[in-house]
Amino acid sequence: MGIIVNEKSKTITLHTKHTSYQMKIGNLDYLIHLYYGLTMYDADLSYQIKQYDRGFSGNPYESRDARTFSLDAQPQEFSTQQQGDFRVTSIEMVNSDGSYSFNGKATDYKITKGKYNLETLPTVFATDQDSVETLEVTLEDTVSSVQVILLYSVFEEADIITRAVKVKNVGKENIQLKKIMSTCIDFLNGSDMDLISLPGRYGQERQVERQPMTHHIHTIGSVRGTSSHQQNPFIILCDRNATEDYGKCYGFSLMYSGNFLAEAELDQYDQLRLVMGIHPKQFSFEIKPEEVFEGPEVVMAFTTKGLTGLTHLYHDFYRSNLCKSKFVKDVRRPVLINSWEAAFMDFDDVKLVNIAKAAKKMGVELLVMDDGWFGKRDDDNSGLGDWYVNEEKIKCGLHKLVEQINDLGMKFGIWFEPEMVSEDSNLYRAHPEWTMEIPGRPAVRSRNQLVLDMSRREVQDYLIEKVNAILDDANIYYVKWDINRSLADIWSNAQPAEKQGEVYHRYILGLYRVMDGIIKTHPDILFEGCSGGGGRYDAAMLSYYPQYWVSDNNHPIDRLKLHYGTSFVYPVSTMGAHISDTGKFVSLQTKAVVAMCGTFGYELDATHLSEEEQELCREQSDLFRKYYHIIFKGDYYRLSNPFMVGNMTAWQHVAKDKSESLLSVVVTNLTCNGPQEYIKAKGLDPAALYTINDGKEVYSGSALMNAGIPIEREVPEYTAFQFHIQMVKE
């Protein structure tokens, strides 16, 4: 159905396969939000908007004789500034006369085929431009001569709507943009809604919190210069009684990797407003006449099929419309081993080759050389920024080392941390002005390193040149791109004093340019993102990286919660998950079951494993390859909540055609002489017959989903089970 305009009622309705989204050019040409939910056929829903004299809610001057109309109570598509609406704003700007005001009214709209693009920021893409329609609505403040252009793209079959915003100065004087939100959505009643977010910390990213909406402004955001370990630019608004399987759920995923803000306000009339975009802290962006500022994209989804239904919408869409890397669809990703926990920075070429030889026996296909191979880098006090091979360590040279690894039948990967610099480095000695350091103030160090000013063009060019030179010198198959600190001392020596409020955002724009110049020019390399683990795990990053390191915390029991939280929006195929020595009392088999809820690999010294352990690892690697198509391309189900008291954590991958499934269980809480436990499967064909682990007994899908699978009792703590459920062919 796409986008339908009713000229008589002045309504614009966006239709996806199962949802509708309606707005209206209403009183005094304000753009009013009317509806977002299940498919609603051609109707003007403005009858829902009742007009009352609200008292202490101001009225636009043009409606001074109609005290019932106030923007303080109107549901809006983009909330104004200083127009009598005292709720959270979508925009804050300073006009050339010093006034803080934006009074945007709808002046134009147009509908086009295909997905909109942003010149400066990553967006999702359409696999078929003819299947997507875009709406562009222009709001203009005629006094300040500023336009806000609202962009909507409708992915009908995917049940996805994307939003973005542009601010254009069509006047003759400069303006200062102080706040810009990419989406604003008003619910007429939000008192019975919950807010779900993914807070955390280093080593415990994307935990899950659910809270009822109360009459406050609930804020979720980051001011650390990255999307951060502490919060994630994704939230859910859902019915109070919504579960995994039932209930209305709205998802909002922001495609931005820097400071972000989501504000959810339940107002005095129980109306709920959500805005989401760039965090306004230390943000002030000058827009000159005829210049345009672009705000990041928000990917929105709605379902009545509960949290699992929302997850499936995002997983399917992000697997097909977010990252163009060939490793998303066409090329199976290899089982890898990373050198970090095996050698840290104490290695040479001989040691790496020996690790590769041992790893080969484990079924590993890719060796990754982590931190320590470049510059003068024996610890984290020096070397960052000097992106040339340390041939005192790699004595044979990088090209020859890679050839030796390739001769073993294995691929080679390498680690970078491009955005950081050590004070003890040739780069810093040559260009101290390239770092973020506030003049006259001692710098904030983290991991003994400083931050390069990515807003500077010469810094971007340096990184593109140096990293590409390494990648082009040898047969590099994989790159791990890391960032190991938050941003502080926000200052650019390349910007005048009055433009320092632009540095946070210009840093992100510069980072995207560097990634464009490195990642997109090497389509045959598998790139994995990392930020001290999962500190910058967001949709914008995943438009470059087909996978991201979930966390530096590899403890398999902690990973149950990490994978659970991450899975609400980000596909399992994006989750970097490995087996390590962490968790000494957890078996290799259990570690493997947990790591198969992700990209699968190893973080340990392969040379220290016994032959039996190496053989067990080979069997695990083979199992991952066997189940790869289900794990990476199937539907994902959370069968239990590891944040709640229970005896086990379980999850399930189901092939799209329901022909087979992999159900995994980890026993996390032993009870002496406990009850018989059952795990109920999901997503199977209830009428079909299935076998489990190639057994002879046959079960109906209905039985497995309603009666469940009995789990063995009195097993050692942290025992894991995997059930390969396969449809019986007639």
Salt bridges, closest charged atoms under 4 A:
ASP44 OD2 - LYS24 NZ 3.26
ASP53 OD2 - ARG67 NH2 3.28
GLU62 OE2 - LYS105 NZ 2.45
GLU77 OE2 - HIS33 ND1 2.55
GLU77 OE1 - ARG163 NH1 3.31
ASP85 OD1 - ARG87 NE 3.04
ASP85 OD2 - ARG273 NH1 3.00
GLU136 OE2 - LYS110 NZ 4.00
GLU157 OE1 - LYS17 NZ 3.73
ASP159 OD2 - HIS18 ND1 2.70
ASP186 OD2 - ARG87 NH1 3.97
ASP186 OD1 - ARG273 NE 2.83
ASP194 OD2 - ARG210 NE 2.88
ASP194 OD1 - ARG240 NE 2.45
GLU205 OE2 - HIS229 NE2 3.65
GLU244 OE2 - ARG638 NE 2.79
ASP245 OD1 - LYS682 NZ 3.14
GLU263 OE1 - LYS179 NZ 2.86
ASP267 OD2 - ARG87 NH1 3.60
ASP270 OD1 - HIS215 NE2 2.57
GLU286 OE1 - LYS499 NZ 3.15
GLU297 OE2 - LYS115 NZ 2.69
ASP316 OD1 - ARG319 NH2 2.68
ASP316 OD1 - LYS656 NZ 2.76
GLU365 OE2 - ARG332 NH2 2.65
GLU365 OE1 - ARG625 NH1 2.98
ASP370 OD2 - LYS480 NZ 3.60
ASP371 OD2 - ARG377 NH2 2.85
ASP371 OD2 - ARG447 NH2 3.66
ASP378 OD1 - LYS393 NZ 3.53
GLU403 OE2 - HIS399 NE2 3.34
GLU417 OE1 - ARG447 NH1 3.66
GLU419 OE2 - ARG536 NH2 2.76
GLU423 OE1 - ARG445 NE 2.51
ASP424 OD1 - ARG429 NH1 2.97
GLU433 OE2 - HIS431 ND1 2.97
GLU458 OE2 - ARG456 NH2 2.66
ASP461 OD1 - ARG513 NH1 3.00
ASP472 OD1 - HIS522 NE2 2.78
GLU502 OE2 - LYS499 NZ 3.17
GLU502 OE1 - ARG506 NE 2.80
ASP516 OD1 - LYS520 NZ 3.30
ASP524 OD1 - LYS326 NZ 2.94
GLU603 OE2 - HIS578 ND1 2.87
ASP605 OD2 - HIS608 NE2 3.43
ASP622 OD1 - ARG625 NH2 2.82
ASP635 OD1 - LYS656 NZ 2.55
GLU660 OE2 - HIS629 NE2 2.58
GLU660 OE1 - HIS724 NE2 2.72
GLU714 OE2 - ARG713 NH2 3.75
